[in-house]
Amino acid sequence: MIVLEVPTALGYLRSDISGIRQPWDDTHIRSLARRLGYTFAKTVVFGAHTDHPLQRLVNVAKATDVDAVVVPSLEHFGGELPDELVAVADVITVSPEQTFARWISRPMQPPMRVGDGHAEG
């Protein structure tokens, strides 16, 4: 029997940025995650007075072992894609709809040189 593992997504938003749109933003986060084939875990909501929100989000993403974090827009990260988060999960924005794939660390491979026995490709 083949068991397929369904990827899991976490939602994230800042209540001070969403304001009265918070329920709308949350609905769009959940909808996009499901449309893209993710099992939706929960939405993490932080406000303007949350200490170290990005580090807390990274900790939640690691603890729940999610594959992706879905956010209304990069505005919820201060306008920039956070490297620390992309190191542990894909980041997907609702508007504009974009996916930023996680960065996987790999050992550096030496560049291939012509004549060292390897085919160019």
Backbone atoms as SQL, in Angstrom:
CREATE TABLE atoms (id INTEGER PRIMARY KEY, chain TEXT, resi INTEGER, resn TEXT, atom TEXT, x REAL, y REAL, z REAL);
INSERT INTO atoms VALUES
  (1, 'A', 1, 'MET', 'N', 0.847, -1.171, 0.000),
  (2, 'A', 1, 'MET', 'CA', 0.000, 0.000, 0.000),
  (3, 'A', 1, 'MET', 'C', 0.898, 1.241, 0.000),
  (4, 'A', 2, 'ILE', 'N', 0.572, 2.205, -0.842),
  (5, 'A', 2, 'ILE', 'CA', 1.303, 3.470, -0.919),
  (6, 'A', 2, 'ILE', 'C', 0.565, 4.510, -0.094),
  (7, 'A', 3, 'VAL', 'N', 1.297, 5.139, 0.805),
  (8, 'A', 3, 'VAL', 'CA', 0.715, 6.191, 1.624),
  (9, 'A', 3, 'VAL', 'C', 1.319, 7.519, 1.179),
  (10, 'A', 4, 'LEU', 'N', 0.471, 8.404, 0.724),
  (11, 'A', 4, 'LEU', 'CA', 0.930, 9.719, 0.299),
  (12, 'A', 4, 'LEU', 'C', 0.809, 10.695, 1.449),
  (13, 'A', 5, 'GLU', 'N', 1.892, 11.393, 1.710),
  (14, 'A', 5, 'GLU', 'CA', 1.890, 12.392, 2.770),
  (15, 'A', 5, 'GLU', 'C', 1.399, 13.715, 2.201),
  (16, 'A', 6, 'VAL', 'N', 0.364, 14.260, 2.814),
  (17, 'A', 6, 'VAL', 'CA', -0.194, 15.532, 2.365),
  (18, 'A', 6, 'VAL', 'C', 0.576, 16.654, 3.051),
  (19, 'A', 7, 'PRO', 'N', 1.071, 17.622, 2.282),
  (20, 'A', 7, 'PRO', 'CA', 1.800, 18.730, 2.907),
  (21, 'A', 7, 'PRO', 'C', 0.893, 19.578, 3.794),
  (22, 'A', 8, 'THR', 'N', 1.485, 20.167, 4.805),
  (23, 'A', 8, 'THR', 'CA', 0.739, 20.963, 5.776),
  (24, 'A', 8, 'THR', 'C', 1.133, 22.431, 5.671),
  (25, 'A', 9, 'ALA', 'N', 0.143, 23.300, 5.808),
  (26, 'A', 9, 'ALA', 'CA', 0.390, 24.748, 5.773),
  (27, 'A', 9, 'ALA', 'C', -0.095, 25.399, 7.054),
  (28, 'A', 10, 'LEU', 'N', 0.585, 26.468, 7.370),
  (29, 'A', 10, 'LEU', 'CA', 0.264, 27.305, 8.521),
  (30, 'A', 10, 'LEU', 'C', -0.082, 28.681, 7.964),
  (31, 'A', 11, 'GLY', 'N', -1.089, 29.328, 8.507),
  (32, 'A', 11, 'GLY', 'CA', -1.402, 30.695, 8.113),
  (33, 'A', 11, 'GLY', 'C', -0.727, 31.670, 9.055),
  (34, 'A', 12, 'TYR', 'N', -0.471, 32.862, 8.563),
  (35, 'A', 12, 'TYR', 'CA', 0.121, 33.898, 9.413),
  (36, 'A', 12, 'TYR', 'C', -0.411, 35.250, 8.987),
  (37, 'A', 13, 'LEU', 'N', -0.761, 36.055, 9.979),
  (38, 'A', 13, 'LEU', 'CA', -1.125, 37.441, 9.691),
  (39, 'A', 13, 'LEU', 'C', -0.874, 38.305, 10.900),
  (40, 'A', 14, 'ARG', 'N', -0.735, 39.582, 10.632),
  (41, 'A', 14, 'ARG', 'CA', -0.581, 40.588, 11.684),
  (42, 'A', 14, 'ARG', 'C', -1.923, 41.288, 11.825),
  (43, 'A', 15, 'SER', 'N', -2.488, 41.243, 13.014),
  (44, 'A', 15, 'SER', 'CA', -3.802, 41.841, 13.239),
  (45, 'A', 15, 'SER', 'C', -3.773, 43.355, 13.035),
  (46, 'A', 16, 'ASP', 'N', -2.645, 43.996, 13.348),
  (47, 'A', 16, 'ASP', 'CA', -2.560, 45.443, 13.168),
  (48, 'A', 16, 'ASP', 'C', -2.484, 45.828, 11.692),
  (49, 'A', 17, 'ILE', 'N', -2.039, 44.928, 10.842),
  (50, 'A', 17, 'ILE', 'CA', -1.994, 45.209, 9.402),
  (51, 'A', 17, 'ILE', 'C', -3.318, 44.848, 8.746),
  (52, 'A', 18, 'SER', 'N', -3.896, 43.717, 9.135),
  (53, 'A', 18, 'SER', 'CA', -5.182, 43.316, 8.568),
  (54, 'A', 18, 'SER', 'C', -6.312, 44.227, 9.031),
  (55, 'A', 19, 'GLY', 'N', -6.262, 44.651, 10.291),
  (56, 'A', 19, 'GLY', 'CA', -7.340, 45.495, 10.827),
  (57, 'A', 19, 'GLY', 'C', -8.681, 44.806, 10.705),
  (58, 'A', 20, 'ILE', 'N', -9.662, 45.532, 10.177),
  (59, 'A', 20, 'ILE', 'CA', -11.010, 44.965, 10.060),
  (60, 'A', 20, 'ILE', 'C', -11.088, 43.880, 8.980),
  (61, 'A', 21, 'ARG', 'N', -10.053, 43.769, 8.153),
  (62, 'A', 21, 'ARG', 'CA', -10.009, 42.724, 7.119),
  (63, 'A', 21, 'ARG', 'C', -9.522, 41.376, 7.667),
  (64, 'A', 22, 'GLN', 'N', -9.222, 41.288, 8.949),
  (65, 'A', 22, 'GLN', 'CA', -8.638, 40.064, 9.500),
  (66, 'A', 22, 'GLN', 'C', -9.446, 38.807, 9.177),
  (67, 'A', 23, 'PRO', 'N', -10.771, 38.781, 9.393),
  (68, 'A', 23, 'PRO', 'CA', -11.519, 37.562, 9.040),
  (69, 'A', 23, 'PRO', 'C', -11.435, 37.256, 7.535),
  (70, 'A', 24, 'TRP', 'N', -11.460, 38.294, 6.715),
  (71, 'A', 24, 'TRP', 'CA', -11.353, 38.144, 5.262),
  (72, 'A', 24, 'TRP', 'C', -9.986, 37.585, 4.891),
  (73, 'A', 25, 'ASP', 'N', -8.926, 38.147, 5.475),
  (74, 'A', 25, 'ASP', 'CA', -7.564, 37.664, 5.217),
  (75, 'A', 25, 'ASP', 'C', -7.412, 36.206, 5.637),
  (76, 'A', 26, 'ASP', 'N', -7.944, 35.865, 6.803),
  (77, 'A', 26, 'ASP', 'CA', -7.857, 34.489, 7.283),
  (78, 'A', 26, 'ASP', 'C', -8.575, 33.535, 6.334),
  (79, 'A', 27, 'THR', 'N', -9.733, 33.925, 5.846),
  (80, 'A', 27, 'THR', 'CA', -10.484, 33.092, 4.898),
  (81, 'A', 27, 'THR', 'C', -9.687, 32.883, 3.612),
  (82, 'A', 28, 'HIS', 'N', -9.058, 33.936, 3.115),
  (83, 'A', 28, 'HIS', 'CA', -8.261, 33.820, 1.893),
  (84, 'A', 28, 'HIS', 'C', -7.024, 32.944, 2.101),
  (85, 'A', 29, 'ILE', 'N', -6.398, 33.047, 3.260),
  (86, 'A', 29, 'ILE', 'CA', -5.248, 32.203, 3.584),
  (87, 'A', 29, 'ILE', 'C', -5.659, 30.733, 3.535),
  (88, 'A', 30, 'ARG', 'N', -6.736, 30.403, 4.235),
  (89, 'A', 30, 'ARG', 'CA', -7.213, 29.017, 4.307),
  (90, 'A', 30, 'ARG', 'C', -7.628, 28.509, 2.928),
  (91, 'A', 31, 'SER', 'N', -8.320, 29.340, 2.189),
  (92, 'A', 31, 'SER', 'CA', -8.797, 28.951, 0.859),
  (93, 'A', 31, 'SER', 'C', -7.640, 28.652, -0.089),
  (94, 'A', 32, 'LEU', 'N', -6.639, 29.532, -0.113),
  (95, 'A', 32, 'LEU', 'CA', -5.492, 29.332, -1.001),
  (96, 'A', 32, 'LEU', 'C', -4.723, 28.076, -0.599),
  (97, 'A', 33, 'ALA', 'N', -4.506, 27.882, 0.681),
  (98, 'A', 33, 'ALA', 'CA', -3.784, 26.688, 1.141),
  (99, 'A', 33, 'ALA', 'C', -4.496, 25.416, 0.683),
  (100, 'A', 34, 'ARG', 'N', -5.780, 25.369, 0.863),
  (101, 'A', 34, 'ARG', 'CA', -6.540, 24.174, 0.458),
  (102, 'A', 34, 'ARG', 'C', -6.540, 24.008, -1.062),
  (103, 'A', 35, 'ARG', 'N', -6.683, 25.109, -1.793),
  (104, 'A', 35, 'ARG', 'CA', -6.674, 25.038, -3.260),
  (105, 'A', 35, 'ARG', 'C', -5.349, 24.506, -3.783),
  (106, 'A', 36, 'LEU', 'N', -4.261, 24.818, -3.071),
  (107, 'A', 36, 'LEU', 'CA', -2.931, 24.350, -3.487),
  (108, 'A', 36, 'LEU', 'C', -2.622, 22.944, -2.971),
  (109, 'A', 37, 'GLY', 'N', -3.570, 22.326, -2.262),
  (110, 'A', 37, 'GLY', 'CA', -3.415, 20.940, -1.840),
  (111, 'A', 37, 'GLY', 'C', -2.828, 20.723, -0.462),
  (112, 'A', 38, 'TYR', 'N', -2.789, 21.770, 0.353),
  (113, 'A', 38, 'TYR', 'CA', -2.250, 21.644, 1.700),
  (114, 'A', 38, 'TYR', 'C', -3.344, 21.285, 2.695),
  (115, 'A', 39, 'THR', 'N', -2.969, 20.550, 3.725),
  (116, 'A', 39, 'THR', 'CA', -3.807, 20.405, 4.894),
  (117, 'A', 39, 'THR', 'C', -3.527, 21.644, 5.732),
  (118, 'A', 40, 'PHE', 'N', -4.566, 22.338, 6.140),
  (119, 'A', 40, 'PHE', 'CA', -4.373, 23.583, 6.870),
  (120, 'A', 40, 'PHE', 'C', -4.342, 23.304, 8.364),
  (121, 'A', 41, 'ALA', 'N', -3.266, 23.723, 9.033),
  (122, 'A', 41, 'ALA', 'CA', -3.103, 23.476, 10.469),
  (123, 'A', 41, 'ALA', 'C', -3.827, 24.525, 11.308),
  (124, 'A', 42, 'LYS', 'N', -3.421, 25.786, 11.166),
  (125, 'A', 42, 'LYS', 'CA', -4.020, 26.875, 11.938),
  (126, 'A', 42, 'LYS', 'C', -3.453, 28.187, 11.424),
  (127, 'A', 43, 'THR', 'N', -4.035, 29.291, 11.891),
  (128, 'A', 43, 'THR', 'CA', -3.509, 30.611, 11.581),
  (129, 'A', 43, 'THR', 'C', -2.883, 31.197, 12.842),
  (130, 'A', 44, 'VAL', 'N', -1.657, 31.646, 12.710),
  (131, 'A', 44, 'VAL', 'CA', -0.957, 32.318, 13.797),
  (132, 'A', 44, 'VAL', 'C', -1.203, 33.816, 13.609),
  (133, 'A', 45, 'VAL', 'N', -1.688, 34.478, 14.655),
  (134, 'A', 45, 'VAL', 'CA', -1.991, 35.903, 14.591),
  (135, 'A', 45, 'VAL', 'C', -1.169, 36.627, 15.652),
  (136, 'A', 46, 'PHE', 'N', -0.382, 37.590, 15.201),
  (137, 'A', 46, 'PHE', 'CA', 0.375, 38.440, 16.119),
  (138, 'A', 46, 'PHE', 'C', -0.048, 39.877, 15.895),
  (139, 'A', 47, 'GLY', 'N', 0.171, 40.703, 16.899),
  (140, 'A', 47, 'GLY', 'CA', -0.171, 42.112, 16.807),
  (141, 'A', 47, 'GLY', 'C', 1.066, 42.989, 16.868),
  (142, 'A', 48, 'ALA', 'N', 0.833, 44.284, 16.901),
  (143, 'A', 48, 'ALA', 'CA', 1.920, 45.263, 16.908),
  (144, 'A', 48, 'ALA', 'C', 2.788, 45.150, 18.165),
  (145, 'A', 49, 'HIS', 'N', 2.243, 44.628, 19.234),
  (146, 'A', 49, 'HIS', 'CA', 2.983, 44.580, 20.499),
  (147, 'A', 49, 'HIS', 'C', 3.596, 43.211, 20.776),
  (148, 'A', 50, 'THR', 'N', 3.545, 42.306, 19.811),
  (149, 'A', 50, 'THR', 'CA', 4.157, 40.987, 19.980),
  (150, 'A', 50, 'THR', 'C', 5.675, 41.124, 19.882),
  (151, 'A', 51, 'ASP', 'N', 6.377, 40.622, 20.893),
  (152, 'A', 51, 'ASP', 'CA', 7.842, 40.646, 20.860),
  (153, 'A', 51, 'ASP', 'C', 8.356, 39.612, 19.869),
  (154, 'A', 52, 'HIS', 'N', 9.285, 40.014, 19.022),
  (155, 'A', 52, 'HIS', 'CA', 9.964, 39.124, 18.080),
  (156, 'A', 52, 'HIS', 'C', 8.995, 38.237, 17.290),
  (157, 'A', 53, 'PRO', 'N', 8.042, 38.835, 16.576),
  (158, 'A', 53, 'PRO', 'CA', 7.037, 38.025, 15.882),
  (159, 'A', 53, 'PRO', 'C', 7.622, 37.062, 14.852),
  (160, 'A', 54, 'LEU', 'N', 8.635, 37.482, 14.129),
  (161, 'A', 54, 'LEU', 'CA', 9.208, 36.598, 13.118),
  (162, 'A', 54, 'LEU', 'C', 9.850, 35.372, 13.761),
  (163, 'A', 55, 'GLN', 'N', 10.615, 35.574, 14.819),
  (164, 'A', 55, 'GLN', 'CA', 11.244, 34.434, 15.487),
  (165, 'A', 55, 'GLN', 'C', 10.194, 33.508, 16.075),
  (166, 'A', 56, 'ARG', 'N', 9.140, 34.068, 16.608),
  (167, 'A', 56, 'ARG', 'CA', 8.055, 33.234, 17.149),
  (168, 'A', 56, 'ARG', 'C', 7.392, 32.419, 16.039),
  (169, 'A', 57, 'LEU', 'N', 7.182, 33.052, 14.875),
  (170, 'A', 57, 'LEU', 'CA', 6.580, 32.337, 13.749),
  (171, 'A', 57, 'LEU', 'C', 7.497, 31.213, 13.274),
  (172, 'A', 58, 'VAL', 'N', 8.785, 31.485, 13.171),
  (173, 'A', 58, 'VAL', 'CA', 9.750, 30.449, 12.772),
  (174, 'A', 58, 'VAL', 'C', 9.696, 29.290, 13.764),
  (175, 'A', 59, 'ASN', 'N', 9.620, 29.590, 15.050),
  (176, 'A', 59, 'ASN', 'CA', 9.548, 28.549, 16.073),
  (177, 'A', 59, 'ASN', 'C', 8.289, 27.701, 15.922),
  (178, 'A', 60, 'VAL', 'N', 7.154, 28.334, 15.635),
  (179, 'A', 60, 'VAL', 'CA', 5.903, 27.591, 15.431),
  (180, 'A', 60, 'VAL', 'C', 6.012, 26.728, 14.182),
  (181, 'A', 61, 'ALA', 'N', 6.559, 27.276, 13.104),
  (182, 'A', 61, 'ALA', 'CA', 6.714, 26.521, 11.853),
  (183, 'A', 61, 'ALA', 'C', 7.591, 25.288, 12.071),
  (184, 'A', 62, 'LYS', 'N', 8.673, 25.448, 12.830),
  (185, 'A', 62, 'LYS', 'CA', 9.546, 24.310, 13.127),
  (186, 'A', 62, 'LYS', 'C', 8.842, 23.289, 14.015),
  (187, 'A', 63, 'ALA', 'N', 8.182, 23.767, 15.057),
  (188, 'A', 63, 'ALA', 'CA', 7.530, 22.872, 16.019),
  (189, 'A', 63, 'ALA', 'C', 6.405, 22.061, 15.380),
  (190, 'A', 64, 'THR', 'N', 5.686, 22.671, 14.446),
  (191, 'A', 64, 'THR', 'CA', 4.571, 21.976, 13.798),
  (192, 'A', 64, 'THR', 'C', 4.998, 21.274, 12.513),
  (193, 'A', 65, 'ASP', 'N', 6.270, 21.460, 12.127),
  (194, 'A', 65, 'ASP', 'CA', 6.849, 20.798, 10.957),
  (195, 'A', 65, 'ASP', 'C', 6.003, 21.036, 9.701),
  (196, 'A', 66, 'VAL', 'N', 5.642, 22.298, 9.467),
  (197, 'A', 66, 'VAL', 'CA', 4.829, 22.617, 8.294),
  (198, 'A', 66, 'VAL', 'C', 5.696, 22.732, 7.050),
  (199, 'A', 67, 'ASP', 'N', 5.051, 22.550, 5.920),
  (200, 'A', 67, 'ASP', 'CA', 5.733, 22.670, 4.631),
  (201, 'A', 67, 'ASP', 'C', 5.667, 24.086, 4.087),
  (202, 'A', 68, 'ALA', 'N', 4.628, 24.821, 4.483),
  (203, 'A', 68, 'ALA', 'CA', 4.446, 26.171, 3.952),
  (204, 'A', 68, 'ALA', 'C', 3.774, 27.077, 4.979),
  (205, 'A', 69, 'VAL', 'N', 4.046, 28.375, 4.820),
  (206, 'A', 69, 'VAL', 'CA', 3.370, 29.413, 5.598),
  (207, 'A', 69, 'VAL', 'C', 2.679, 30.313, 4.587),
  (208, 'A', 70, 'VAL', 'N', 1.370, 30.475, 4.747),
  (209, 'A', 70, 'VAL', 'CA', 0.575, 31.293, 3.833),
  (210, 'A', 70, 'VAL', 'C', 0.242, 32.597, 4.529),
  (211, 'A', 71, 'VAL', 'N', 0.484, 33.703, 3.836),
  (212, 'A', 71, 'VAL', 'CA', 0.324, 35.036, 4.413),
  (213, 'A', 71, 'VAL', 'C', -0.429, 35.918, 3.415),
  (214, 'A', 72, 'PRO', 'N', -1.235, 36.874, 3.888),
  (215, 'A', 72, 'PRO', 'CA', -1.969, 37.724, 2.935),
  (216, 'A', 72, 'PRO', 'C', -1.056, 38.453, 1.950),
  (217, 'A', 73, 'SER', 'N', 0.062, 38.999, 2.442),
  (218, 'A', 73, 'SER', 'CA', 1.021, 39.710, 1.586),
  (219, 'A', 73, 'SER', 'C', 2.330, 39.859, 2.355),
  (220, 'A', 74, 'LEU', 'N', 3.367, 40.259, 1.650),
  (221, 'A', 74, 'LEU', 'CA', 4.650, 40.481, 2.318),
  (222, 'A', 74, 'LEU', 'C', 4.595, 41.645, 3.298),
  (223, 'A', 75, 'GLU', 'N', 3.566, 42.467, 3.181),
  (224, 'A', 75, 'GLU', 'CA', 3.377, 43.569, 4.123),
  (225, 'A', 75, 'GLU', 'C', 3.312, 43.049, 5.571),
  (226, 'A', 76, 'HIS', 'N', 2.827, 41.831, 5.740),
  (227, 'A', 76, 'HIS', 'CA', 2.714, 41.244, 7.080),
  (228, 'A', 76, 'HIS', 'C', 4.078, 40.857, 7.653),
  (229, 'A', 77, 'PHE', 'N', 5.112, 40.915, 6.809),
  (230, 'A', 77, 'PHE', 'CA', 6.498, 40.705, 7.251),
  (231, 'A', 77, 'PHE', 'C', 7.281, 42.011, 7.198),
  (232, 'A', 78, 'GLY', 'N', 6.610, 43.135, 7.103),
  (233, 'A', 78, 'GLY', 'CA', 7.307, 44.413, 6.993),
  (234, 'A', 78, 'GLY', 'C', 7.717, 44.725, 5.567),
  (235, 'A', 79, 'GLY', 'N', 7.153, 44.024, 4.596),
  (236, 'A', 79, 'GLY', 'CA', 7.406, 44.303, 3.184),
  (237, 'A', 79, 'GLY', 'C', 8.510, 43.484, 2.547),
  (238, 'A', 80, 'GLU', 'N', 9.229, 42.693, 3.335),
  (239, 'A', 80, 'GLU', 'CA', 10.337, 41.905, 2.792),
  (240, 'A', 80, 'GLU', 'C', 10.188, 40.437, 3.146),
  (241, 'A', 81, 'LEU', 'N', 10.648, 39.591, 2.239),
  (242, 'A', 81, 'LEU', 'CA', 10.628, 38.152, 2.467),
  (243, 'A', 81, 'LEU', 'C', 11.652, 37.800, 3.553),
  (244, 'A', 82, 'PRO', 'N', 11.225, 37.172, 4.644),
  (245, 'A', 82, 'PRO', 'CA', 12.165, 36.867, 5.734),
  (246, 'A', 82, 'PRO', 'C', 12.982, 35.604, 5.452),
  (247, 'A', 83, 'ASP', 'N', 14.284, 35.778, 5.332),
  (248, 'A', 83, 'ASP', 'CA', 15.192, 34.660, 5.062),
  (249, 'A', 83, 'ASP', 'C', 15.057, 33.555, 6.108),
  (250, 'A', 84, 'GLU', 'N', 14.910, 33.946, 7.388),
  (251, 'A', 84, 'GLU', 'CA', 14.827, 32.956, 8.458),
  (252, 'A', 84, 'GLU', 'C', 13.644, 32.022, 8.286),
  (253, 'A', 85, 'LEU', 'N', 12.545, 32.530, 7.751),
  (254, 'A', 85, 'LEU', 'CA', 11.356, 31.709, 7.558),
  (255, 'A', 85, 'LEU', 'C', 11.495, 30.835, 6.317),
  (256, 'A', 86, 'VAL', 'N', 12.023, 31.401, 5.240),
  (257, 'A', 86, 'VAL', 'CA', 12.187, 30.635, 4.002),
  (258, 'A', 86, 'VAL', 'C', 13.203, 29.512, 4.193),
  (259, 'A', 87, 'ALA', 'N', 14.016, 29.608, 5.216),
  (260, 'A', 87, 'ALA', 'CA', 14.961, 28.533, 5.515),
  (261, 'A', 87, 'ALA', 'C', 14.255, 27.293, 6.064),
  (262, 'A', 88, 'VAL', 'N', 13.030, 27.452, 6.605),
  (263, 'A', 88, 'VAL', 'CA', 12.335, 26.314, 7.206),
  (264, 'A', 88, 'VAL', 'C', 11.042, 25.912, 6.498),
  (265, 'A', 89, 'ALA', 'N', 10.473, 26.801, 5.677),
  (266, 'A', 89, 'ALA', 'CA', 9.210, 26.484, 4.998),
  (267, 'A', 89, 'ALA', 'C', 9.047, 27.359, 3.758),
  (268, 'A', 90, 'ASP', 'N', 8.264, 26.865, 2.803),
  (269, 'A', 90, 'ASP', 'CA', 7.889, 27.704, 1.677),
  (270, 'A', 90, 'ASP', 'C', 7.022, 28.837, 2.214),
  (271, 'A', 91, 'VAL', 'N', 7.092, 29.993, 1.577),
  (272, 'A', 91, 'VAL', 'CA', 6.235, 31.114, 1.944),
  (273, 'A', 91, 'VAL', 'C', 5.349, 31.407, 0.742),
  (274, 'A', 92, 'ILE', 'N', 4.053, 31.442, 0.971),
  (275, 'A', 92, 'ILE', 'CA', 3.082, 31.681, -0.101),
  (276, 'A', 92, 'ILE', 'C', 2.288, 32.929, 0.249),
  (277, 'A', 93, 'THR', 'N', 2.233, 33.883, -0.693),
  (278, 'A', 93, 'THR', 'CA', 1.440, 35.090, -0.480),
  (279, 'A', 93, 'THR', 'C', 0.130, 34.978, -1.247),
  (280, 'A', 94, 'VAL', 'N', -0.922, 35.508, -0.641),
  (281, 'A', 94, 'VAL', 'CA', -2.237, 35.521, -1.281),
  (282, 'A', 94, 'VAL', 'C', -2.288, 36.599, -2.357),
  (283, 'A', 95, 'SER', 'N', -1.760, 37.797, -2.019),
  (284, 'A', 95, 'SER', 'CA', -1.816, 38.916, -2.958),
  (285, 'A', 95, 'SER', 'C', -0.491, 39.660, -2.989),
  (286, 'A', 96, 'PRO', 'N', 0.207, 39.615, -4.100),
  (287, 'A', 96, 'PRO', 'CA', -0.087, 38.796, -5.272),
  (288, 'A', 96, 'PRO', 'C', 0.203, 37.333, -4.950),
  (289, 'A', 97, 'GLU', 'N', -0.470, 36.433, -5.641),
  (290, 'A', 97, 'GLU', 'CA', -0.271, 35.010, -5.384),
  (291, 'A', 97, 'GLU', 'C', 1.109, 34.596, -5.882),
  (292, 'A', 98, 'GLN', 'N', 1.994, 34.320, -4.932),
  (293, 'A', 98, 'GLN', 'CA', 3.367, 33.921, -5.238),
  (294, 'A', 98, 'GLN', 'C', 3.813, 32.860, -4.257),
  (295, 'A', 99, 'THR', 'N', 4.723, 32.008, -4.702),
  (296, 'A', 99, 'THR', 'CA', 5.331, 31.016, -3.826),
  (297, 'A', 99, 'THR', 'C', 6.831, 31.239, -3.816),
  (298, 'A', 100, 'PHE', 'N', 7.375, 31.325, -2.626),
  (299, 'A', 100, 'PHE', 'CA', 8.815, 31.451, -2.432),
  (300, 'A', 100, 'PHE', 'C', 9.278, 30.135, -1.812),
  (301, 'A', 101, 'ALA', 'N', 9.976, 29.325, -2.605),
  (302, 'A', 101, 'ALA', 'CA', 10.373, 27.987, -2.159),
  (303, 'A', 101, 'ALA', 'C', 11.452, 28.067, -1.090),
  (304, 'A', 102, 'ARG', 'N', 11.358, 27.149, -0.144),
  (305, 'A', 102, 'ARG', 'CA', 12.339, 27.128, 0.944),
  (306, 'A', 102, 'ARG', 'C', 13.723, 26.854, 0.389),
  (307, 'A', 103, 'TRP', 'N', 14.682, 27.371, 1.087),
  (308, 'A', 103, 'TRP', 'CA', 16.073, 27.198, 0.692),
  (309, 'A', 103, 'TRP', 'C', 16.604, 25.971, 1.393),
  (310, 'A', 104, 'ILE', 'N', 17.125, 25.061, 0.612),
  (311, 'A', 104, 'ILE', 'CA', 17.674, 23.839, 1.177),
  (312, 'A', 104, 'ILE', 'C', 19.188, 23.934, 1.127),
  (313, 'A', 105, 'SER', 'N', 19.804, 23.836, 2.281),
  (314, 'A', 105, 'SER', 'CA', 21.262, 23.901, 2.331),
  (315, 'A', 105, 'SER', 'C', 21.838, 22.604, 1.783),
  (316, 'A', 106, 'ARG', 'N', 22.793, 22.740, 0.892),
  (317, 'A', 106, 'ARG', 'CA', 23.476, 21.585, 0.331),
  (318, 'A', 106, 'ARG', 'C', 24.968, 21.838, 0.397),
  (319, 'A', 107, 'PRO', 'N', 25.740, 20.767, 0.549),
  (320, 'A', 107, 'PRO', 'CA', 27.180, 20.974, 0.505),
  (321, 'A', 107, 'PRO', 'C', 27.571, 21.548, -0.852),
  (322, 'A', 108, 'MET', 'N', 28.529, 22.416, -0.834),
  (323, 'A', 108, 'MET', 'CA', 28.997, 23.013, -2.083),
  (324, 'A', 108, 'MET', 'C', 29.672, 21.958, -2.936),
  (325, 'A', 109, 'GLN', 'N', 29.316, 21.923, -4.202),
  (326, 'A', 109, 'GLN', 'CA', 29.940, 21.027, -5.161),
  (327, 'A', 109, 'GLN', 'C', 30.986, 21.815, -5.927),
  (328, 'A', 110, 'PRO', 'N', 32.170, 21.253, -6.109),
  (329, 'A', 110, 'PRO', 'CA', 33.162, 21.982, -6.889),
  (330, 'A', 110, 'PRO', 'C', 32.698, 22.108, -8.329),
  (331, 'A', 111, 'PRO', 'N', 32.996, 23.220, -8.983),
  (332, 'A', 111, 'PRO', 'CA', 32.574, 23.382, -10.368),
  (333, 'A', 111, 'PRO', 'C', 33.275, 22.359, -11.259),
  (334, 'A', 112, 'MET', 'N', 32.544, 21.878, -12.245),
  (335, 'A', 112, 'MET', 'CA', 33.126, 20.922, -13.195),
  (336, 'A', 112, 'MET', 'C', 33.960, 21.684, -14.210),
  (337, 'A', 113, 'ARG', 'N', 35.096, 21.121, -14.523),
  (338, 'A', 113, 'ARG', 'CA', 35.971, 21.725, -15.523),
  (339, 'A', 113, 'ARG', 'C', 36.114, 20.797, -16.704),
  (340, 'A', 114, 'VAL', 'N', 36.267, 21.392, -17.853),
  (341, 'A', 114, 'VAL', 'CA', 36.470, 20.602, -19.064),
  (342, 'A', 114, 'VAL', 'C', 37.777, 19.835, -18.906),
  (343, 'A', 115, 'GLY', 'N', 37.740, 18.551, -19.223),
  (344, 'A', 115, 'GLY', 'CA', 38.947, 17.740, -19.191),
  (345, 'A', 115, 'GLY', 'C', 39.217, 17.055, -17.876),
  (346, 'A', 116, 'ASP', 'N', 38.314, 17.189, -16.867),
  (347, 'A', 116, 'ASP', 'CA', 38.578, 16.503, -15.605),
  (348, 'A', 116, 'ASP', 'C', 37.819, 15.178, -15.503),
  (349, 'A', 117, 'GLY', 'N', 37.354, 14.672, -16.661),
  (350, 'A', 117, 'GLY', 'CA', 36.720, 13.376, -16.679),
  (351, 'A', 117, 'GLY', 'C', 35.204, 13.413, -16.561),
  (352, 'A', 118, 'HIS', 'N', 34.636, 14.588, -16.411),
  (353, 'A', 118, 'HIS', 'CA', 33.183, 14.711, -16.300),
  (354, 'A', 118, 'HIS', 'C', 32.618, 15.293, -17.577),
  (355, 'A', 119, 'ALA', 'N', 31.453, 14.860, -17.934),
  (356, 'A', 119, 'ALA', 'CA', 30.808, 15.379, -19.137),
  (357, 'A', 119, 'ALA', 'C', 30.216, 16.743, -18.845),
  (358, 'A', 120, 'GLU', 'N', 30.242, 17.607, -19.801),
  (359, 'A', 120, 'GLU', 'CA', 29.585, 18.900, -19.656),
  (360, 'A', 120, 'GLU', 'C', 28.111, 18.706, -19.873),
  (361, 'A', 121, 'GLY', 'N', 27.305, 19.513, -19.224),
  (362, 'A', 121, 'GLY', 'CA', 25.929, 19.257, -19.433),
  (363, 'A', 121, 'GLY', 'C', 25.068, 20.360, -19.317);
